Amino acid sequence: MTPVVILHEAEVELWEAVTFYENRCAGLGLDFEREIKAAVELIQQSPDRWPIRKDGTRRCLLRRFPYLVVYVHHNDQVWVIAFAHCSRRPGYWSGRAEQVRPRRK
């Protein structure tokens, strides 16, 4: 399996979303967390399954929640750069992709 690194900013987003859903309905935040973990495991098993977008990222859409796992597959590692809501601030993570993307010569 491919190693996964989750950027600190993405981890903060994850726990904010878990808290949001848990405050809406007991257990919903835990469901969200489980779905995120399942998506990350799928990515870990087959990181090239999702197409590369123009910005160099790949995106895995969750089934039950309107969230994307935005990641870069580079140097035999998966770098999760965002757990992003599908309808809020599109592309805000693009600067994060620069942190892990290979530099062009």
DSSP file (Angstrom, degrees, kcal/mol; ACC not computed):
  #  RESIDUE AA STRUCTURE BP1 BP2  ACC     N-H-->O    O-->H-N    N-H-->O    O-->H-N    TCO  KAPPA ALPHA  PHI   PSI    X-CA   Y-CA   Z-CA
    1    1 A M              0   0    0      0, 0.0    44,-0.2     0, 0.0    43,-0.1   0.000 360.0 360.0 360.0 149.1    0.0    0.0    0.0
    2    2 A T        -     0   0    0     42,-2.0    75,-0.1    41,-0.1    44,-0.1  -0.604 360.0-114.0 -78.9 131.6    1.1    3.5   -0.7
    3    3 A P        -     0   0    0      0, 0.0    75,-2.8     0, 0.0     2,-0.4  -0.361  29.6-145.5 -64.3 145.7    2.0    5.6    2.3
    4    4 A V  E     -a   78   0A   0     73,-0.2     2,-0.5    75,-0.1    75,-0.2  -0.953  13.2-169.4-118.7 132.2   -0.3    8.5    3.1
    5    5 A V  E     -a   79   0A   0     73,-3.2    75,-2.9    -2,-0.4     2,-0.6  -0.985   9.6-156.4-117.3 127.7    0.8   11.9    4.5
    6    6 A I  E     -a   80   0A   0     -2,-0.5    75,-0.2    73,-0.2    73,-0.1  -0.921  19.2-127.6-107.0 120.1   -2.0   14.3    5.6
    7    7 A L     >  -     0   0    0     73,-2.5     4,-2.2    -2,-0.6     3,-0.4  -0.310  21.3-117.3 -62.8 148.3   -1.1   17.9    5.7
    8    8 A H  H  > S+     0   0    0      1,-0.2     4,-2.3     2,-0.2     5,-0.2   0.883 114.6  55.0 -54.4 -43.0   -1.8   19.7    9.0
    9    9 A E  H  > S+     0   0    0      1,-0.2     4,-1.9     2,-0.2    -1,-0.2   0.883 108.4  48.7 -60.6 -39.2   -4.3   22.1    7.3
   10   10 A A  H  > S+     0   0    0     -3,-0.4     4,-2.4    70,-0.3    -1,-0.2   0.893 108.7  52.9 -68.0 -39.6   -6.2   19.1    5.9
   11   11 A E  H  X S+     0   0    0     -4,-2.2     4,-2.2     1,-0.2    -2,-0.2   0.897 107.6  51.4 -63.4 -39.3   -6.3   17.4    9.3
   12   12 A V  H  X S+     0   0    0     -4,-2.3     4,-2.1     1,-0.2    -1,-0.2   0.923 109.7  50.3 -61.6 -44.1   -7.7   20.6   10.9
   13   13 A E  H  X S+     0   0    0     -4,-1.9     4,-2.3     1,-0.2    -2,-0.2   0.905 108.4  53.6 -59.9 -41.8  -10.4   20.7    8.2
   14   14 A L  H  X S+     0   0    0     -4,-2.4     4,-2.5     1,-0.2    -2,-0.2   0.948 110.9  43.6 -58.6 -51.4  -11.2   17.0    8.9
   15   15 A W  H  X S+     0   0    0     -4,-2.2     4,-2.2     1,-0.2    -1,-0.2   0.814 111.4  54.7 -71.0 -28.7  -11.7   17.6   12.7
   16   16 A E  H  X S+     0   0    0     -4,-2.1     4,-2.3    -5,-0.2    -1,-0.2   0.916 111.5  45.1 -65.7 -41.8  -13.7   20.8   12.1
   17   17 A A  H  X S+     0   0    0     -4,-2.3     4,-2.7     2,-0.2     5,-0.3   0.902 111.2  52.4 -68.4 -41.1  -16.1   18.9    9.8
   18   18 A V  H  X S+     0   0    0     -4,-2.5     4,-2.5     1,-0.2    -2,-0.2   0.935 112.1  46.6 -58.5 -46.1  -16.4   15.9   12.2
   19   19 A T  H  X S+     0   0    0     -4,-2.2     4,-2.3     2,-0.2    -2,-0.2   0.910 110.7  52.7 -62.9 -43.2  -17.3   18.3   15.0
   20   20 A F  H  X S+     0   0    0     -4,-2.3     4,-1.2     1,-0.2    -2,-0.2   0.950 113.8  41.7 -57.5 -51.7  -19.8   20.1   12.8
   21   21 A Y  H  X S+     0   0    0     -4,-2.7     4,-1.9     1,-0.2     7,-0.3   0.880 113.0  53.2 -66.6 -37.5  -21.6   16.9   11.9
   22   22 A E  H  < S+     0   0    0     -4,-2.5    -1,-0.2    -5,-0.3    -2,-0.2   0.873 107.8  51.7 -66.0 -35.5  -21.4   15.5   15.4
   23   23 A N  H  < S+     0   0    0     -4,-2.3    -1,-0.2     1,-0.2    -2,-0.2   0.777 108.8  51.9 -70.2 -26.3  -23.0   18.8   16.7
   24   24 A R  H  < S-     0   0    0     -4,-1.2     2,-0.3     1,-0.3    -2,-0.2   0.878 132.0  -4.7 -75.7 -38.9  -25.9   18.4   14.2
   25   25 A C  S >X S-     0   0    0     -4,-1.9     3,-2.3    -5,-0.1     4,-0.6  -0.910  80.6-105.7-160.1 126.0  -26.7   14.8   15.1
   26   26 A A  T 34 S+     0   0    0     -2,-0.3    -4,-0.1     1,-0.3    -3,-0.1  -0.302 107.6  15.7 -56.0 127.5  -25.0   12.5   17.6
   27   27 A G  T 3> S+     0   0    0     -5,-0.1     4,-1.9    -2,-0.0    -1,-0.3   0.106  98.2  98.9  96.1 -21.1  -23.0    9.8   15.7
   28   28 A L  H <> S+     0   0    0     -3,-2.3     4,-2.4    -7,-0.3    -6,-0.3   0.878  81.1  52.9 -68.2 -36.7  -23.1   11.7   12.4
   29   29 A G  H  X S+     0   0    0     -4,-0.6     4,-2.4    -8,-0.2    -1,-0.2   0.888 108.7  50.2 -63.7 -38.6  -19.6   13.0   12.9
   30   30 A L  H  > S+     0   0    0      2,-0.2     4,-2.4     1,-0.2    -1,-0.2   0.877 108.8  52.2 -67.4 -36.9  -18.3    9.5   13.5
   31   31 A D  H  X S+     0   0    0     -4,-1.9     4,-2.3     2,-0.2    -2,-0.2   0.922 109.8  49.5 -61.7 -43.6  -20.0    8.4   10.3
   32   32 A F  H  X S+     0   0    0     -4,-2.4     4,-2.4     1,-0.2    -2,-0.2   0.932 110.2  50.2 -60.3 -46.6  -18.3   11.2    8.4
   33   33 A E  H  X S+     0   0    0     -4,-2.4     4,-2.5     1,-0.2    -1,-0.2   0.904 110.0  50.6 -59.7 -42.6  -14.9   10.2   10.0
   34   34 A R  H  X S+     0   0    0     -4,-2.4     4,-2.3     1,-0.2    -1,-0.2   0.896 110.1  49.8 -62.7 -40.1  -15.5    6.5    9.0
   35   35 A E  H  X S+     0   0    0     -4,-2.3     4,-2.2     2,-0.2    -2,-0.2   0.891 110.1  50.5 -68.2 -37.5  -16.3    7.5    5.4
   36   36 A I  H  X S+     0   0    0     -4,-2.4     4,-2.6     2,-0.2    -2,-0.2   0.942 110.6  49.6 -61.8 -47.0  -13.2    9.7    5.2
   37   37 A K  H  X S+     0   0    0     -4,-2.5     4,-2.2     1,-0.2    -2,-0.2   0.896 110.5  50.4 -60.2 -40.7  -11.0    6.8    6.5
   38   38 A A  H  X S+     0   0    0     -4,-2.3     4,-2.1     2,-0.2    -1,-0.2   0.903 111.0  48.8 -64.4 -40.8  -12.6    4.4    3.9
   39   39 A A  H  X S+     0   0    0     -4,-2.2     4,-2.5     2,-0.2    -2,-0.2   0.914 110.6  50.2 -65.5 -42.4  -11.9    6.9    1.1
   40   40 A V  H  X S+     0   0    0     -4,-2.6     4,-2.6     1,-0.2    -1,-0.2   0.886 109.5  51.9 -63.9 -38.1   -8.3    7.4    2.2
   41   41 A E  H  X S+     0   0    0     -4,-2.2     4,-2.1     2,-0.2    -1,-0.2   0.905 109.1  49.9 -64.1 -41.0   -7.8    3.6    2.3
   42   42 A L  H  X S+     0   0    0     -4,-2.1     4,-2.1     2,-0.2    -2,-0.2   0.929 112.5  47.3 -61.1 -44.9   -9.2    3.3   -1.3
   43   43 A I  H  < S+     0   0    0     -4,-2.5    -2,-0.2     1,-0.2    -1,-0.2   0.912 110.4  52.9 -61.8 -42.6   -6.7    6.0   -2.3
   44   44 A Q  H  < S+     0   0    0     -4,-2.6   -42,-2.0     1,-0.2    -1,-0.2   0.875 111.7  45.7 -61.4 -39.0   -3.9    4.3   -0.5
   45   45 A Q  H  < S+     0   0    0     -4,-2.1    -1,-0.2     1,-0.2    -2,-0.2   0.838 134.8  11.9 -73.8 -33.9   -4.7    1.0   -2.3
   46   46 A S    ><  +     0   0    0     -4,-2.1     3,-1.8    -5,-0.2     4,-0.3  -0.543  66.8 169.7-146.4  73.9   -5.0    2.6   -5.8
   47   47 A P  T 3  S+     0   0    0      0, 0.0     3,-0.5     0, 0.0    -3,-0.1   0.719  78.9  54.8 -65.5 -21.9   -3.8    6.2   -5.8
   48   48 A D  T 3  S+     0   0    0      1,-0.2     4,-0.1    -5,-0.1    -5,-0.1   0.334  78.8  97.7 -92.7   8.7   -3.9    6.5   -9.6
   49   49 A R  S <  S+     0   0    0     -3,-1.8    -1,-0.2    -6,-0.2    -6,-0.0   0.843  76.6  60.6 -64.3 -35.4   -7.5    5.5   -9.8
   50   50 A W  S    S-     0   0    0     -3,-0.5    10,-0.1    -4,-0.3     0, 0.0  -0.758  96.3-106.5 -97.9 142.3   -8.8    9.1  -10.0
   51   51 A P        -     0   0    0      0, 0.0     8,-0.4     0, 0.0     2,-0.4  -0.241  29.1-109.7 -69.6 152.6   -7.6   11.3  -12.9
   52   52 A I        -     0   0    0      6,-0.1     6,-0.2    -4,-0.1     2,-0.1  -0.658  35.8-144.8 -77.4 132.5   -5.1   14.1  -12.5
   53   53 A R    >   -     0   0    0      4,-3.0     3,-2.4    -2,-0.4    -1,-0.0  -0.427  30.8 -93.5 -92.8 172.1   -6.7   17.5  -12.9
   54   54 A K  T 3  S+     0   0    0      1,-0.3    -1,-0.1    -2,-0.1    -2,-0.0   0.811 125.9  55.8 -56.4 -31.6   -5.2   20.6  -14.5
   55   55 A D  T 3  S-     0   0    0      2,-0.1    -1,-0.3     1,-0.1     3,-0.1   0.431 120.0-108.6 -83.7   2.9   -4.0   21.8  -11.1
   56   56 A G  S <  S+     0   0    0     -3,-2.4     2,-0.2     1,-0.3    -2,-0.1   0.433  81.6 116.5  88.5  -0.7   -2.1   18.5  -10.6
   57   57 A T        -     0   0    0     15,-0.1    -4,-3.0    -5,-0.0     2,-0.3  -0.515  53.8-143.4 -95.9 166.0   -4.4   17.2   -7.9
   58   58 A R  E     -B   71   0A   0     13,-3.0    13,-2.7    -6,-0.2     2,-0.4  -0.926  15.2-152.5-122.4 153.1   -6.6   14.1   -7.8
   59   59 A R  E     -B   70   0A   0     -8,-0.4     2,-0.6    -2,-0.3    11,-0.2  -0.986  10.0-164.5-137.2 127.8  -10.0   14.1   -6.1
   60   60 A C  E     -B   69   0A   0      9,-2.2     9,-2.5    -2,-0.4     2,-0.4  -0.948  18.9-144.9-109.9 119.2  -12.0   11.4   -4.5
   61   61 A L  E     -B   68   0A   0     -2,-0.6     7,-0.2     7,-0.2     2,-0.1  -0.687  15.1-127.0 -85.8 130.7  -15.7   12.2   -3.9
   62   62 A L        -     0   0    0      5,-2.7     5,-0.1    -2,-0.4   -26,-0.1  -0.383  11.6-137.1 -70.5 156.2  -17.3   10.7   -0.8
   63   63 A R  S    S+     0   0    0      1,-0.1    -1,-0.1   -28,-0.1    -2,-0.0   0.915  94.3  25.5 -80.8 -46.1  -20.5    8.8   -1.3
   64   64 A R  S    S+     0   0    0    -32,-0.1    -1,-0.1     1,-0.0   -32,-0.1   0.773 118.6  51.1 -94.9 -28.5  -22.7   10.1    1.6
   65   65 A F  S    S-     0   0    0      2,-0.1     2,-2.2   -33,-0.1    -3,-0.2  -0.833  84.7-115.0-115.1 149.2  -21.2   13.5    2.4
   66   66 A P  S    S+     0   0    0      0, 0.0    20,-2.9     0, 0.0    21,-0.3  -0.351  75.6 117.3 -81.3  62.8  -20.5   16.4    0.0
   67   67 A Y  E     - C   0  85A   0     -2,-2.2    -5,-2.7    18,-0.3     2,-0.4  -0.933  50.2-149.9-130.8 150.9  -16.8   16.3    0.5
   68   68 A L  E     -BC  61  84A   0     16,-2.9    16,-1.8    -2,-0.3     2,-0.7  -0.918  13.0-141.2-114.6 144.1  -13.7   15.6   -1.6
   69   69 A V  E     -BC  60  83A   0     -9,-2.5    -9,-2.2    -2,-0.4     2,-0.5  -0.943  26.6-161.2 -98.7 112.1  -10.4   14.1   -0.5
   70   70 A V  E     +BC  59  82A   0     12,-2.7    11,-2.3    -2,-0.7    12,-1.6  -0.836  22.0 157.8 -99.7 127.2   -8.0   16.2   -2.5
   71   71 A Y  E     -BC  58  80A   0    -13,-2.7   -13,-3.0    -2,-0.5     2,-0.4  -0.943  36.5-138.0-147.8 165.1   -4.5   14.7   -2.9
   72   72 A V  E     - C   0  79A   0      7,-2.0     7,-3.0    -2,-0.3     2,-0.7  -0.991  14.2-148.0-124.6 133.7   -1.3   14.5   -4.9
   73   73 A H  E     + C   0  78A   0     -2,-0.4     2,-0.3     5,-0.2     5,-0.2  -0.910  39.1 148.9-103.3 110.8    0.4   11.3   -5.7
   74   74 A H  E >   + C   0  77A   0      3,-2.4     3,-1.3    -2,-0.7    -2,-0.1  -0.999  56.9   1.8-148.4 138.6    4.2   12.0   -5.8
   75   75 A N  T 3  S-     0   0    0     -2,-0.3    -1,-0.1     1,-0.3     3,-0.1   0.886 126.9 -57.7  52.3  45.3    7.4   10.1   -5.0
   76   76 A D  T 3  S+     0   0    0      1,-0.2     2,-0.3    -3,-0.1    -1,-0.3   0.775 119.3 102.8  57.3  29.0    5.5    7.0   -4.2
   77   77 A Q  E <   - C   0  74A   0     -3,-1.3    -3,-2.4   -75,-0.1     2,-0.5  -0.975  67.5-133.0-135.0 152.3    3.5    8.8   -1.5
   78   78 A V  E     -aC   4  73A   0    -75,-2.8   -73,-3.2    -2,-0.3     2,-0.7  -0.931  18.3-162.0-102.3 126.0    0.0   10.2   -1.3
   79   79 A W  E     -aC   5  72A   0     -7,-3.0    -7,-2.0    -2,-0.5     2,-0.7  -0.927   6.3-153.5-109.1 107.0   -0.2   13.7    0.1
   80   80 A V  E     +aC   6  71A   0    -75,-2.9   -73,-2.5    -2,-0.7    -9,-0.3  -0.723  19.5 173.1 -80.7 118.1   -3.7   14.6    1.3
   81   81 A I  E     +     0   0A   0    -11,-2.3     2,-0.3    -2,-0.7   -10,-0.2   0.612  57.9   9.8-104.1 -14.7   -3.9   18.4    0.9
   82   82 A A  E     - C   0  70A   0    -12,-1.6   -12,-2.7   -72,-0.1     2,-0.6  -0.967  39.7-154.1-163.0 146.2   -7.5   19.0    1.7
   83   83 A F  E     - C   0  69A   0     -2,-0.3     2,-0.4   -14,-0.2   -14,-0.2  -0.909  47.5-173.5-112.3  94.5  -10.8   17.5    2.9
   84   84 A A  E     - C   0  68A   0    -16,-1.8   -16,-2.9    -2,-0.6     2,-0.2  -0.769  29.2-126.3-109.1 134.3  -12.9   20.0    1.0
   85   85 A H  E >   - C   0  67A   0     -2,-0.4     3,-0.9   -18,-0.2   -18,-0.3  -0.524  26.4-129.9 -68.0 139.0  -16.6   20.7    1.0
   86   86 A C  T 3  S+     0   0    0    -20,-2.9    -1,-0.1     1,-0.2   -19,-0.1   0.727 101.3  39.4 -67.6 -22.7  -17.9   20.5   -2.6
   87   87 A S  T 3  S+     0   0    0    -21,-0.3     2,-0.5     2,-0.1    -1,-0.2   0.352  99.0  83.8-111.5   6.1  -19.8   23.8   -2.4
   88   88 A R  S <  S-     0   0    0     -3,-0.9     4,-0.2     1,-0.2    -3,-0.1  -0.942 103.2 -26.8-119.4 130.2  -17.4   26.0   -0.4
   89   89 A R  S >  S-     0   0    0     -2,-0.5     3,-1.7     1,-0.1    -1,-0.2   0.863  73.6-142.7  42.2  65.4  -14.4   28.0   -1.6
   90   90 A P  T 3  S+     0   0    0      0, 0.0    -1,-0.1     0, 0.0    -4,-0.1  -0.285  77.4   9.6 -59.1 136.9  -13.4   25.9   -4.7
   91   91 A G  T >  S+     0   0    0      1,-0.1     3,-2.0     2,-0.0     4,-0.2   0.517  79.4 133.7  77.4   7.0   -9.7   25.7   -5.2
   92   92 A Y  T <  S+     0   0    0     -3,-1.7     3,-0.5     1,-0.3     4,-0.1   0.739  70.2  58.9 -61.4 -20.2   -8.7   27.2   -1.9
   93   93 A W  T >> S+     0   0    0      1,-0.2     3,-1.5     2,-0.1     4,-1.2   0.454  71.6 103.9 -87.5  -0.8   -6.2   24.4   -1.4
   94   94 A S  H <> S+     0   0    0     -3,-2.0     4,-0.9     1,-0.3     3,-0.2   0.823  77.1  55.7 -57.0 -33.9   -4.2   25.1   -4.7
   95   95 A G  H 3> S+     0   0    0     -3,-0.5     4,-0.5    -4,-0.2    -1,-0.3   0.807 102.2  58.0 -66.0 -28.7   -1.4   26.7   -2.7
   96   96 A R  H X> S+     0   0    0     -3,-1.5     3,-1.1     1,-0.2     4,-0.7   0.857  96.9  60.9 -68.8 -34.7   -1.0   23.5   -0.7
   97   97 A A  H >X S+     0   0    0     -4,-1.2     4,-2.0     1,-0.3     3,-0.9   0.847  96.5  61.3 -61.6 -32.7   -0.5   21.4   -3.8
   98   98 A E  H 3< S+     0   0    0     -4,-0.9    -1,-0.3     1,-0.2    -2,-0.2   0.786  94.1  64.4 -64.1 -26.7    2.6   23.5   -4.5
   99   99 A Q  H << S+     0   0    0     -3,-1.1    -1,-0.2    -4,-0.5    -2,-0.2   0.804 118.0  22.5 -66.7 -29.1    4.1   22.3   -1.2
  100  100 A V  H << S+     0   0    0     -3,-0.9    -2,-0.2    -4,-0.7    -1,-0.2   0.562  96.9 104.3-116.9 -12.7    4.3   18.7   -2.4
  101  101 A R  S  < S-     0   0    0     -4,-2.0   -27,-0.1    -5,-0.2     2,-0.0  -0.442  81.1 -99.0 -73.4 144.4    4.3   18.9   -6.2
  102  102 A P        -     0   0    0      0, 0.0     2,-0.3     0, 0.0    -1,-0.1  -0.349  38.5-116.4 -63.0 141.2    7.6   18.3   -8.0
  103  103 A R        -     0   0    0     -3,-0.1     2,-0.3     1,-0.0    -5,-0.0  -0.602  25.9-128.4 -79.7 137.4    9.4   21.5   -9.0
  104  104 A R              0   0    0     -2,-0.3    -1,-0.0     1,-0.1     0, 0.0  -0.683 360.0 360.0 -89.0 139.8    9.9   22.0  -12.7
  105  105 A K              0   0    0     -2,-0.3    -1,-0.1     0, 0.0    -2,-0.0   0.425 360.0 360.0 -95.4 360.0   13.3   22.7  -14.0
